[in-house]
Amino acid sequence: MLKQYLSDGAKRPQQISFVLVVVAVIGIGTYLLASSHATTPYVSSDADTGNVVAPAVAQTCASASDGRCVVFGSATTASTSRPTIVGHELELGTTGTRLKMRGVAVWGIEDDTTVNGSTGVNEYNNRQTVVNTIKSWGGNEIRLRVLACDYNNQTYMSQAQELQEIKDWQTTAQAAGLYLGITWWDPSDCGTQSHASWASNYSEAFPMMTAVINELGVTNPWVFYEPFNEPNNISDSSWLTAMEATDKLIRGDGYSGILVFDTNNYSHEYNDSLMTDLESYDAGQTGMNGQNQVIFAKHDYSNEYPNPSTFDTTDWANNTYGNGAWDFSKHLVWETEFGNYNCVNQTCSGAENLSWSQQAASAMATEVNNATIVGATGFVFTWVDPNTMTTGNDVTPTQWGGYVKNNFLGSVN
């Protein structure tokens, strides 16, 4: 093309200038792209979809000459939706708006426990109704149970199928404006690798964790992780070792959002020293820029209290394992499980304490509203014991479900 322009004297000045400008622009663009390391180029100009400043993501594009292109993420979505710890507060991104998490635990993936009563299969198949119901009750979050043991062994489905089911839950929840927290239950439900043995087997969940994070995306603001549910019968030092290793894995996978860590002894134990150590460890990981994004989980049920008929705020703060009351002003806490009764092998029918549960539901709304805790999650949407919140159609609440709906979810403001 340049040779043709040079041979045409009538057009030479204008065309030479045009070509030189094009060459210069291409050169500058190539330099800037190279200097940005190419993998995460940024733009800061307005586009048809709004102001975009997020990293480019490779996509398959039929309209592109080579079938590939990059799509720049929306800064608005990332900055205003992602739960982010700022100071001693959970906020919507960095907007300064406090985020009050209020949700329900869902056992929507078939595994060794949720196969009981076909709970996992039924909830997955009816996930749109489940999500719609939780949202209509006032919830903004779903805590989804998964189990790495069954994933690793492909007990009930292939690994690809399970990843797809988790993705389906996340897509359905996000479309309704609900956050999805993925929780691995291996410390209590992983057979011979659980309970005391989990201290030396926790890494069996790591391949699944990495696979899930890769599937859902490290920058998706609508998903977060609670790596392990209720570690128990292990030493405090073993707890810290396992949680630091888990933190390192997840941060190494590129996820920098909030992590909710269950404390030792079924997420009852308050241990200021260990909590501080884990917060510091998280702040030092790749991509964290010296700011931890750690929240600690707390679990409570009526039969764990001296008076199981009356909820008492002081007793609630003292539901610990000898290390003093929970100091909510020092560490961020999320009540990721509170329920009607802590059953063993689903044998507690008739022993539940609905009076305590009603008061607890109201108290959780109060504690979220006044920022004592960042959020609370009722247990459990559908199951085969008195903790179930619906009558079987994923819509109509049981008495306990009514307390969750009206006293808790509907009362967070």
C-alpha positions as CSV (number, residue, x, y, z in Angstrom):
1,M,0.0,0.0,0.0
2,L,2.8,2.4,0.8
3,K,4.5,1.7,-2.5
4,Q,1.3,2.5,-4.4
5,Y,1.0,5.8,-2.6
6,L,4.5,6.8,-3.4
7,S,4.0,6.1,-7.1
8,D,1.0,8.5,-7.2
9,G,2.4,12.0,-7.1
10,A,-1.0,13.7,-6.9
11,K,-1.9,12.1,-3.6
12,R,1.6,11.7,-2.1
13,P,1.6,14.5,0.6
14,Q,-1.8,13.7,2.2
15,Q,-1.4,10.0,2.0
16,I,2.2,10.0,3.4
17,S,1.0,12.0,6.3
18,F,-2.0,9.7,6.9
19,V,0.3,6.6,6.8
20,L,2.8,8.1,9.2
21,V,0.0,8.9,11.6
22,V,-1.3,5.4,11.4
23,V,2.1,3.9,11.9
24,A,2.8,6.2,14.9
25,V,-0.6,5.3,16.5
26,I,0.1,1.5,16.0
27,G,3.6,1.9,17.5
28,I,2.4,3.8,20.5
29,G,-0.4,1.3,21.1
30,T,1.9,-1.6,20.8
31,Y,4.3,-0.1,23.3
32,L,1.6,0.7,25.8
33,L,0.1,-2.8,25.5
34,A,3.5,-4.4,26.0
35,S,4.2,-2.2,29.0
36,S,1.0,-3.3,30.6
37,H,2.2,-6.9,30.4
38,A,-0.7,-7.7,27.9
39,T,-2.6,-10.0,30.2
40,T,-4.6,-7.3,32.0
41,P,-4.8,-4.2,29.8
42,Y,-6.9,-1.4,31.2
43,V,-8.9,1.4,29.5
44,S,-10.3,4.5,31.3
45,S,-12.5,5.9,28.5
46,D,-16.2,5.9,28.1
47,A,-17.7,3.0,26.0
48,D,-21.2,2.2,24.8
49,T,-21.8,0.2,28.0
50,G,-20.4,2.8,30.4
51,N,-17.1,3.8,31.9
52,V,-14.9,0.7,31.9
53,V,-11.7,0.3,33.8
54,A,-11.7,-3.4,34.8
55,P,-9.3,-6.0,33.4
56,A,-9.8,-7.4,29.9
57,V,-11.1,-11.0,29.8
58,A,-10.5,-13.2,26.8
59,Q,-13.6,-14.3,24.9
60,T,-14.6,-16.2,21.8
61,C,-16.1,-13.8,19.3
62,A,-17.5,-15.0,16.0
63,S,-17.2,-11.5,14.5
64,A,-13.5,-11.3,15.1
65,S,-11.1,-12.2,12.3
66,D,-9.3,-14.8,14.3
67,G,-12.3,-15.8,16.5
68,R,-10.9,-14.2,19.6
69,C,-11.3,-10.8,21.3
70,V,-11.2,-9.3,24.8
71,V,-14.1,-7.8,26.7
72,F,-13.5,-5.2,29.3
73,G,-15.4,-5.6,32.6
74,S,-17.7,-2.9,34.0
75,A,-16.2,-0.8,36.8
76,T,-19.6,-0.1,38.1
77,T,-20.5,-3.7,38.7
78,A,-17.2,-4.6,40.3
79,S,-16.9,-1.5,42.5
80,T,-20.5,-1.2,43.8
81,S,-21.6,-4.8,44.2
82,R,-18.6,-6.7,45.7
83,P,-18.7,-7.2,49.5
84,T,-15.5,-5.5,50.7
85,I,-14.1,-4.9,54.2
86,V,-13.2,-1.2,54.6
87,G,-11.9,-0.5,58.1
88,H,-14.2,-2.4,60.5
89,E,-17.2,-2.5,58.2
90,L,-18.5,-4.6,55.3
91,E,-19.4,-2.3,52.4
92,L,-20.7,-2.4,48.9
93,G,-17.3,-2.2,47.2
94,T,-15.7,1.1,48.3
95,T,-18.9,3.1,48.1
96,G,-19.1,3.8,51.8
97,T,-22.5,2.1,51.9
98,R,-22.7,-0.6,54.6
99,L,-23.7,-4.0,53.4
100,K,-26.0,-6.1,55.6
101,M,-25.8,-9.8,54.7
102,R,-29.0,-11.7,55.4
103,G,-29.6,-15.1,54.0
104,V,-30.5,-18.8,54.2
105,A,-28.5,-22.0,54.0
106,V,-29.3,-24.2,51.1
107,W,-28.3,-27.8,50.6
108,G,-28.7,-27.8,46.8
109,I,-26.1,-30.2,45.5
110,E,-26.4,-33.9,45.9
111,D,-23.8,-35.5,48.1
112,D,-23.4,-38.1,50.9
113,T,-25.7,-36.1,53.2
114,T,-28.1,-34.3,51.0
115,V,-29.0,-37.5,49.2
116,N,-31.1,-38.1,52.3
117,G,-34.7,-37.3,51.3
118,S,-33.4,-36.3,47.8
119,T,-32.9,-32.8,49.3
120,G,-29.9,-32.0,47.1
121,V,-31.5,-33.1,43.8
122,N,-34.9,-31.5,44.6
123,E,-33.4,-28.1,45.6
124,Y,-31.2,-28.0,42.5
125,N,-34.1,-28.8,40.2
126,N,-36.2,-26.2,42.0
127,R,-33.5,-23.7,42.4
128,Q,-35.4,-20.9,40.6
129,T,-38.3,-21.3,43.1
130,V,-35.8,-21.5,46.0
131,V,-34.1,-18.3,45.0
132,N,-37.4,-16.5,44.3
133,T,-38.7,-17.5,47.8
134,I,-35.6,-16.4,49.6
135,K,-35.6,-13.1,47.8
136,S,-39.3,-12.5,48.5
137,W,-38.6,-13.1,52.2
138,G,-36.1,-10.3,52.1
139,G,-32.8,-12.3,51.8
140,N,-29.8,-11.2,49.8
141,E,-27.6,-14.3,50.2
142,I,-27.5,-18.0,49.9
143,R,-25.0,-20.3,51.7
144,L,-24.5,-23.3,49.4
145,R,-23.2,-26.6,50.9
146,V,-20.7,-28.6,48.9
147,L,-18.5,-31.6,49.8
148,A,-15.1,-32.2,48.3
149,C,-15.0,-35.9,49.2
150,D,-17.9,-36.7,46.9
151,Y,-16.6,-34.4,44.2
152,N,-13.2,-36.1,44.3
153,N,-14.7,-39.5,44.0
154,Q,-17.4,-38.4,41.6
155,T,-19.8,-40.3,43.8
156,Y,-23.1,-38.9,42.5
157,M,-22.0,-37.0,39.4
158,S,-18.9,-36.2,37.3
159,Q,-16.8,-33.3,38.5
160,A,-17.8,-31.3,35.4
161,Q,-21.4,-31.8,36.2
162,E,-21.0,-30.7,39.8
163,L,-19.1,-27.6,38.7
164,Q,-22.0,-26.9,36.3
165,E,-24.6,-27.3,39.1
166,I,-22.7,-24.9,41.3
167,K,-22.5,-22.5,38.4
168,D,-26.2,-22.8,37.8
169,W,-26.9,-21.9,41.4
170,Q,-24.6,-18.9,41.1
171,T,-26.2,-17.7,37.8
172,T,-29.7,-18.1,39.2
173,A,-28.8,-16.3,42.4
174,Q,-27.0,-13.4,40.7
175,A,-29.9,-12.9,38.3
176,A,-32.1,-12.3,41.3
177,G,-29.5,-10.0,43.0
178,L,-28.5,-12.6,45.6
179,Y,-24.9,-13.3,46.7
180,L,-23.8,-16.9,46.8
181,G,-21.4,-18.2,49.4
182,I,-19.8,-21.6,48.7
183,T,-19.1,-23.7,51.9
184,W,-17.2,-26.9,52.1
185,W,-18.5,-29.3,54.8
186,D,-15.6,-31.7,54.8
187,P,-14.5,-31.2,58.4
188,S,-17.8,-32.7,59.7
189,D,-19.0,-34.9,56.7
190,C,-16.0,-36.4,55.0
191,G,-16.1,-39.8,56.6
192,T,-12.7,-41.0,57.8
193,Q,-11.1,-37.7,56.7
194,S,-13.4,-35.6,58.9
195,H,-13.4,-34.5,62.6
196,A,-10.0,-35.1,64.2
197,S,-8.6,-36.6,61.0
198,W,-9.4,-33.5,59.0
199,A,-6.4,-31.7,60.5
200,S,-4.1,-33.8,58.3
201,N,-6.6,-34.2,55.3
202,Y,-7.9,-30.7,54.8
203,S,-6.0,-30.3,51.5
204,E,-8.2,-33.0,49.9
205,A,-10.6,-30.1,49.2
206,F,-8.0,-27.9,47.5
207,P,-8.4,-29.2,43.9
208,M,-12.2,-28.6,44.1
209,M,-11.7,-25.2,45.6
210,T,-9.5,-24.1,42.7
211,A,-11.8,-25.6,40.2
212,V,-14.8,-23.8,41.6
213,I,-13.0,-20.5,41.8
214,N,-11.9,-20.9,38.2
215,E,-15.4,-21.8,37.1
216,L,-17.1,-18.8,38.8
217,G,-14.4,-16.3,38.1
218,V,-12.0,-14.6,40.5
219,T,-13.6,-11.1,40.0
220,N,-17.3,-12.0,40.1
221,P,-18.7,-9.7,42.8
222,W,-21.7,-12.0,43.5
223,V,-19.8,-15.0,44.9
224,F,-17.6,-15.5,48.0
225,Y,-16.2,-18.4,49.9
226,E,-16.5,-19.9,53.4
227,P,-13.8,-22.5,52.9
228,F,-14.7,-25.0,55.7
229,N,-17.7,-25.6,57.8
230,E,-17.2,-26.3,61.5
231,P,-13.7,-27.7,62.1
232,N,-13.8,-29.8,65.3
233,N,-11.8,-32.1,67.6
234,I,-8.5,-30.6,66.5
235,S,-5.9,-28.4,68.2
236,D,-5.9,-24.6,67.8
237,S,-2.5,-24.8,66.1
238,S,-3.8,-27.3,63.6
239,W,-6.8,-25.0,62.9
240,L,-4.5,-22.1,62.1
241,T,-2.2,-24.2,60.0
242,A,-5.1,-25.5,57.9
243,M,-6.7,-22.1,57.5
244,E,-3.5,-20.3,56.6
245,A,-2.8,-23.0,53.9
246,T,-6.4,-22.6,52.6
247,D,-6.0,-18.8,52.6
248,K,-2.8,-19.1,50.6
249,L,-4.4,-21.4,48.1
250,I,-7.4,-19.2,47.4
251,R,-5.4,-16.0,47.2
252,G,-2.9,-17.8,44.9
253,D,-5.9,-18.7,42.7
254,G,-6.4,-15.0,42.2
255,Y,-9.5,-14.4,44.4
256,S,-9.2,-11.3,46.6
257,G,-12.7,-10.9,47.9
258,I,-14.1,-11.8,51.4
259,L,-13.3,-15.1,53.0
260,V,-15.5,-16.3,55.9
261,F,-13.5,-18.6,58.2
262,D,-15.3,-20.9,60.7
263,T,-13.5,-21.0,64.0
264,N,-12.5,-24.2,65.9
265,N,-14.9,-26.4,67.8
266,Y,-17.9,-26.2,65.4
267,S,-17.4,-22.4,64.9
268,H,-18.0,-21.6,68.6
269,E,-14.5,-20.8,69.7
270,Y,-13.4,-17.2,70.0
271,N,-9.6,-16.9,70.0
272,D,-8.4,-13.4,69.6
273,S,-4.7,-14.4,69.0
274,L,-5.5,-16.9,66.3
275,M,-8.0,-14.6,64.6
276,T,-5.5,-11.8,64.6
277,D,-2.8,-14.1,63.2
278,L,-5.1,-15.2,60.3
279,E,-6.1,-11.6,59.5
280,S,-2.4,-10.6,59.3
281,Y,-1.6,-13.6,57.2
282,D,-4.4,-12.8,54.7
283,A,-3.3,-9.2,54.5
284,G,0.2,-10.3,53.4
285,Q,-1.0,-12.5,50.6
286,T,-0.6,-11.7,46.9
287,G,-3.0,-9.1,45.7
288,M,-4.3,-8.0,49.1
289,N,-2.2,-4.8,49.4
290,G,-1.9,-5.1,53.1
291,Q,-5.7,-5.2,53.8
292,N,-7.3,-8.4,55.0
293,Q,-10.7,-9.5,53.8
294,V,-11.4,-12.0,56.6
295,I,-14.7,-12.5,58.5
296,F,-15.2,-15.1,61.2
297,A,-18.2,-17.4,61.3
298,K,-20.3,-18.0,64.5
299,H,-22.9,-20.8,64.9
300,D,-25.7,-21.0,67.5
301,Y,-28.6,-23.3,68.3
302,S,-31.1,-23.3,71.2
303,N,-29.9,-26.6,72.8
304,E,-26.4,-25.1,73.3
305,Y,-27.6,-22.7,76.0
306,P,-28.3,-23.0,79.7
307,N,-31.9,-21.8,79.1
308,P,-32.9,-23.2,75.7
309,S,-36.3,-21.5,75.9
310,T,-35.0,-17.9,76.0
311,F,-32.5,-16.2,73.8
312,D,-30.2,-14.0,75.8
313,T,-27.7,-11.6,74.1
314,T,-25.1,-12.0,76.8
315,D,-25.3,-15.8,76.6
316,W,-25.0,-15.5,72.8
317,A,-21.8,-13.6,73.1
318,N,-20.4,-16.1,75.6
319,N,-21.2,-19.2,73.5
320,T,-17.5,-20.0,73.2
321,Y,-15.0,-22.6,74.4
322,G,-13.4,-20.9,77.4
323,N,-11.5,-18.1,75.6
324,G,-13.8,-15.3,76.7
325,A,-16.8,-13.7,75.0
326,W,-16.8,-12.8,71.3
327,D,-15.4,-9.3,70.9
328,F,-17.4,-8.1,67.9
329,S,-15.6,-4.7,67.9
330,K,-12.2,-6.4,67.2
331,H,-13.0,-8.9,64.6
332,L,-15.7,-9.0,61.9
333,V,-18.2,-11.8,62.6
334,W,-21.0,-13.4,60.5
335,E,-23.5,-15.7,62.1
336,T,-23.5,-18.1,59.2
337,E,-25.6,-20.7,61.0
338,F,-28.4,-20.2,63.5
339,G,-31.2,-22.7,63.8
340,N,-34.1,-24.2,65.6
341,Y,-32.2,-27.1,67.2
342,N,-28.8,-28.7,66.7
343,C,-29.9,-32.2,65.8
344,V,-27.8,-35.4,65.7
345,N,-28.8,-37.8,63.0
346,Q,-32.1,-35.9,62.6
347,T,-33.5,-37.3,65.9
348,C,-34.6,-34.1,67.5
349,S,-38.2,-33.9,66.4
350,G,-40.3,-32.7,69.3
351,A,-37.3,-31.3,71.1
352,E,-37.0,-28.0,69.2
353,N,-37.3,-24.8,71.1
354,L,-39.5,-22.5,69.0
355,S,-39.6,-19.8,71.6
356,W,-35.8,-19.5,71.6
357,S,-35.8,-19.6,67.8
358,Q,-38.3,-16.8,67.4
359,Q,-36.3,-14.6,69.8
360,A,-33.1,-15.5,68.1
361,A,-34.4,-14.6,64.6
362,S,-35.4,-11.1,65.9
363,A,-32.1,-10.8,67.7
364,M,-30.1,-11.6,64.6
365,A,-31.9,-8.8,62.7
366,T,-31.1,-6.4,65.5
367,E,-27.4,-7.4,65.6
368,V,-27.1,-7.0,61.8
369,N,-28.9,-3.7,61.8
370,N,-26.7,-2.2,64.6
371,A,-23.5,-3.5,63.0
372,T,-22.5,-5.9,65.8
373,I,-22.2,-8.5,63.1
374,V,-21.9,-8.1,59.3
375,G,-24.6,-10.7,58.6
376,A,-26.6,-13.8,59.6
377,T,-27.7,-16.9,57.8
378,G,-30.6,-19.1,58.9
379,F,-30.3,-22.8,58.8
380,V,-31.7,-24.5,56.7
381,F,-34.1,-23.9,53.8
382,T,-35.2,-27.6,53.3
383,W,-34.2,-30.7,55.2
384,V,-35.6,-33.7,57.1
385,D,-35.5,-32.3,60.6
386,P,-37.1,-29.4,62.5
387,N,-34.6,-26.9,61.1
388,T,-36.4,-27.0,57.7
389,M,-38.0,-23.7,56.7
390,T,-40.5,-24.7,54.1
391,T,-43.3,-27.3,54.1
392,G,-42.0,-29.1,51.0
393,N,-43.1,-26.8,48.1
394,D,-40.1,-24.4,48.5
395,V,-42.6,-21.6,49.1
396,T,-44.7,-22.1,52.2
397,P,-42.8,-21.5,55.5
398,T,-43.0,-23.7,58.5
399,Q,-43.3,-22.1,61.9
400,W,-39.5,-21.8,62.1
401,G,-39.4,-20.6,58.5
402,G,-41.9,-17.9,59.3
403,Y,-39.6,-16.6,62.1
404,V,-36.7,-16.5,59.6
405,K,-38.9,-14.8,57.0
406,N,-40.6,-12.2,59.3
407,N,-38.5,-11.8,62.4
408,F,-35.1,-11.9,60.7
409,L,-35.0,-11.4,56.9
410,G,-37.9,-9.0,56.8
411,S,-36.6,-7.0,59.7
412,V,-33.1,-6.2,58.5
413,N,-33.3,-2.6,57.2
